[in-house]
Amino acid sequence: MKISHKNHLFGAVLFVLIALVLWLRITVEATHYISPDSEFYLRVAENILAGKGLVAPYTYPFDDTTREIYFAAWAPGYPVLIAFLCWLSGGFISVIVASKLINVLAMACIYWLLRKWVGSRAWFPFLYFCSFGMLEVFSYSWSEPIFLFFVVLLAFLVKESWYKQDKWLLLKATGILIMLFMIRYAGLVYYVGLSLFMIVLYLKNRRNQAFHYFGALFISSAVALGYFYNNYLQMGAYTGGDRVFPEQVSDLGFMGDLSYGLFNAFSLARNFYFEFEILYFLLLALQIALVIFLVKQSRLIKRPFIKNNNDVYVLWGSATFYLVLIIILRRLSPFDPFDYRILSPFMLTFFLGWFMAVLRHEEFFQKTYKWITAFMLLSLLINLPKVFLYEELKQLISYLG
């Protein structure tokens, strides 16, 4: 069998394994990975299907008697997509099932993008989906999974536009930017980042691409401002209420939260936050050992690790810009802790860039990929519902005995 065919086969097997792990985790977990945020998204989707429009309960917890108001606290894209998938199925699937299917579809679309990006070795950067953070994000009924697809899609578009002209660039960029905003208000972060890239293009005398991006930013910004104005007319506030409370967290506490969140985000093989338990430390020790091994093998890298690598420049640029902007926004408005959820756009683009950088150094890749793959598959294994599987195994042994 040709090497490329083996790569494609392993990629397909890896995707199926991750999807099965997600299915098992969701099925076994008591809440089916439905958080309070998820309940609001699902209720809005139900209201859309019932013809009520974009309305959500006023308080939480809620029931059928709870007063409902216009849904402005979060962007509407995710519940609209859930409702659309339910409608497309003819009512065959529930909103919960639709929300999980959207996650899997988003993951499949990201893998498709990686195939276009690096070819048959797309499975290698896709290994990051075996990490605890990605498995958690793609288990919950949240807007992040589909948002992450458009983040990676924008990075891919930016990389492609650096190399070649595209007469459809204006249309593509406009669509992606609008979707980023409509799925999460935080998508506006990428408007700022793309504006800086547009300026770079203009200064490099790539004015055709720069004008395409200018048009896309102008149209998508007009859409965002129009949507915020509609929120204001409906609710008296642009995003459903006041979001600026910098005094709630001290500077020291903020830095502690950020450090704690980043430490957890870079701990790939784990099954929850940092805790004083032997499993966490064993997995952390294995990750440190892997890093030491990779550093020792770096002598095989014949040129600078990321020099002249636009794939990494774009992905790491996206990661860095998102992290800086979200730190600033999070300081002004402590809306979420620094966890795998809020940091997921940073972590995904950072690690996709790192994996792609490894691919560009063939000798280093050949020497290290088996160990990297083994570690990431261990992470996938660790994130299985171990207690449930252990109890099922005990019952099976008891039955057979």
N, C-alpha and C positions, 0 to 999 in steps of 0.2 A: 504494500500500500504506500502511495506517495506521502511524503512528509506533510504536504498541505492538506491532504485528505485526513490524515491522522489529527492534525490540528483542528480541522473543522469538526471532526467526530468528537474530539475531547471537549471542544467548546459547547457542542450540543448537549453532551452528557453533563457537563458542569452546570449549564443553565437549568436542565431538568432537575438535577440534584438540589440546586438552590431553591427552585420553585417548590419541590417536594418538602424541603425543610421548612419553608415558609408556610405551606399548607398544614403541616403537622403542628407547628408552633401555634398557628391561629386556631386550629381545631381543638387543641388540648387546653390552651390557656383559658382560664375561667371567664374572662371578659371578652375573649376572641379579639384581643387587642383593639378594643373600643374605648377610647378615652373620653373625658367630657367634651373636648374639642370635636372629637369624632361624632359624638351624639348630636351636636349642633349641625355639623355638616350633613349628617344623614337626615335630620329632621327637615332641613331646608330642601334637600333633594326630594323628600316625600311631599313637601308643600308645593314644589314645582310640578310634580307629577299630578297632584290633586287640583292644579289650576289656581293655587293661591299666590303664586309668584315667589319672589325673593323675600320671604318672611321667616323669622326665627323666634324661638321662645325668648321672653324678656329676662328670665332668671334661670338659674340652675340650682338644684335639679328641677326638671319640668315634667309635666304630664299633659294629657289632652286638654285640660282646663286652663293651662298657663297662658297668660296673655302673650300675643306674638307681635313683634315689631319688624320694621324693615331691616334686612340683613346687611349691615354696613360695617360691622366690626372686623370682618375678614373679606378678602376678595371673593367674588362669586364663582370663579371658574371651576373649582373642584366639585361643589354640589351640582352645578349645571352639567358637568361631565358624567357624574353618577346618574343623574336623572335621564340624561340622553342615552346612556348605555341600557338602563332599565327599559326605556321606551323602545329602543332598538330591538330588545329581546321580546317585545310584545308583552311585557310584564312577567315574563318567565322567571327572571331572577330578581332577588330582593335588593334593596339599596346597600345592604351590608356586603352581599356577594359582589355586587357591581363595584363597590369601593375597593375590594381586594383584587378584582380582575384588573382594574385600572392600574394598580401597583405593579402587577405582573406584566401588563402591556407596556408600562413605562420602562420596566427593566429590560424587556425584550427590545424595545426601541433603542435603549442605550447600547445594548449589545450589537444591534444592527449598525449603529453609528461607529462603534469600535471596529467592526468589520470593514467599514468604508475607510476608516482612519488608518489601521495597521494591517489589514488583510487577514490571512488565516490564523495569525497569532493573536487575534482579538481576545482569546480566552485568557491570556496572561494578565492584561490590565483588568479584565473582568473578575479576576480572583479577589479583588477588593470587596466584592459583594458577599464574600464569605465572612467579612469582619462583623463583629458584634453591632457596630453602629449602623451599618447598612441593613443588616437583618432586622434590627429593631424598627428602623424607619420604614422599611418595606413591609413590615408586619402590620403596623397600625393603619387605621383608616384616616390618613392625614393627606394634606395637599403636597407634602414634600416630594414624594416619588415622581409625580408627573412634572412638578417644578424642576426637579433635577434633570429630567430629560431635556427640557428646553434650555437649561443652563449649559449642558454639554453640547446641545445643538448649536447654540450661539457661539460657543468656543470653536466648534468645527467650522462654522460659517466664516468666522473671523480668520481662521487659519487658511481656509481655501481662498478667501478674497485677497490675501496677501500675495498669493502666487499667480492668480489669474483673474481676468475680467469675467463678470457674470451679469448678463443683461437683466436677470431677475433678482439681483442683489437687493434692490430697494424693496421689492415685494416680500422677499424672504425675511429680511431683517425686520421689516415692519410687523409681519405676522408673529415672529418670535418674540419681539419686544412686547407686543400687546398681550400675548399669551402669558409671558412672565408676570406682567402686572396683574392680569385678570385672575391668575392662580394664587399669587401672593403679592401683597403690597410691597414686600421687600424686593420684588423684581425691579423696582425703581433704582436699586443699587447698580444694576447693570446698564441702566440708561447713562449714569454718570461715567462708568467705566468705558462704555462704547464711545461716549463723547470725547474722552481723552484719546482713544484709538483713532477716531476720526481726525483729530488734530494732527496726530503723528502722520497719518496718511497724507494729509494736505501738505505738511512740511516736507514730506518725501516726494512731492510732486506726483502723487497718485491721486489726482484730484477727481477723477471719475468715480473711484470707489468712495472717496471722502464725501462727494455730493450725494451718492446713493445713501450713505449712512446718515447724512444730514437730513435728507428727506424722510428716512425711516424714523429718526429721532423726533422730527417735527410732528409727523402724523401720530406716532404712538404717544407722544407727550400730550398732544391735543386730546386724544382719547382718554388718557389718564386724568387730565384736568377736568374734562367733561364728566367723567364718572365721579370724581370727587365732588364736583359741583352738584351733581344729582344727589349724592349722599347728604350734602349740606341742606339741600332743599327738603329732603325726607326727614333728616334727623337733627339738623341744626349743628352738625359737626361733620368734618370731611371724612373721618374714619370711624364714625359711630360714637365718639367721645374723646375726652382729653387723654393723651398718651404720654405727656411729658412730666415725669416725676423724678428728676435727678437726685433729689434729697433723700430718697428712700434707702439708698445704699451708700455707705461711706466709701472713700477712695480705696482704703485698705481692704475693705470687704469686697469691693468690686474686683480688685486685682487678685484677691484670693479665689473668687469664683471663676475668674477667667483662667487662672493657672490650673485650678482643679479640673475645669472642663477640658482644657487642652490636653492635660495629662491623660484623662480618660479617653479622649478622642484618639490619641496616638497609641493607646493600649488596644491592639487589634483583637487578640484572641482572649476574650473574657466573656462572662455571662451576666455581668452587671457592673455597677460603679465600683470604684476602689473600695475594698473592704479588707480587714485583717483576717483573711482566710487563706488556707494553704493552696487551694486551687488557683486563686488569683496570682499569688507569688510564684507558683510554679510556671504558669503561663507567661508571666512577666519575665521570669528568668530565661525561658526559652526564646522569647522575642529579643532580649538583650544578647543572648548567645548568637542568634541569627544575625543581628546587626554587627556584632564583632566579626563574625565570619565574612559578611559582605564587605566590611572595611578591609579585612586582610586580602580579600580577592580583588580589591579595587586596583591592585597593581596591573591587572589584566586590561584595564581601561587605557587605551592608547592616546586618547585625546580628552580635553576637558569634558566633564560629565554631561553638561547641557549646552555647550558652545554650539552655535549655529543650528540649534534644534528648535524650530518654531513651534512644534507640537508642545514642547514643554514650556516655552515662553508664554504661549497663549493660555495653557491650563494653569500654570503657576501664577501668571498675571491675574487671571480670573480669581484664583483662590486667595491671593494676597489682597486684592482689591476688596473682595467680599468680606474678608476677615477684618480689615481696617475699618470699613464702613459700618459693619455690624457691631463692632466694639464701640464706635462713636454713638450709634443709634441706641445700643443697649445701655450705654451710660446715661443717656438722656431719658430713656424709657425702659425700665426693667421689666419688659414684657415676658421674657422667658429666661430660664437659667442657661448657662453655657453648657449644653449637653449635646448628645449625638444628633438631636433634632435641629437645633438652631445652627450648629456647626456643619451640618451635612453638605451644603454647597461648597464650603471650604475644603472639607476632608475629601470629598469625592474628586474634585478637580485636582487637588494636590496629589493624591495617590495615583490617579490615572496618569498624571504627568510623570510621576516617579517611575511607574511601571513601563511607560513608553520610553523613558530615558534608558532604562535597563535594556530594552529591546534594541536600541540603537548601537549597543556595544556587544557584538556577536560573541566574542570569546568570553566576556564576563557573563553574558546571558547563559551560554552553554554550561558554564561552570556552576552557576548559582540557581538556575530556575527550578531544579528538582527540590531543593531545600526550601525555596520560597513557596512553591506549590504545596509541599507537604505541610508547612506551617499554616497556610491559609485553609487547607482542607481540615487541619486539626481544629481551627477556629470554627469551621462549619459544624464539625462533629460536636464540639463543646457546646454549641448553641442549640443542639437538639434538646427537647424536653426530657431531661435525663431521669427525673423522678418518675414520670409517667412510663417511660420505656422500661425502667427497672421493675416497676410494679407489674407491667404487662408480662415481662420475662418471667417474673416469679410465678405468676398465675399459669403461664404456659408450662413451666417446669413442673409445677404442682399437678397440672392436668395430665401431663405425660407420665408423671411418676405414679 
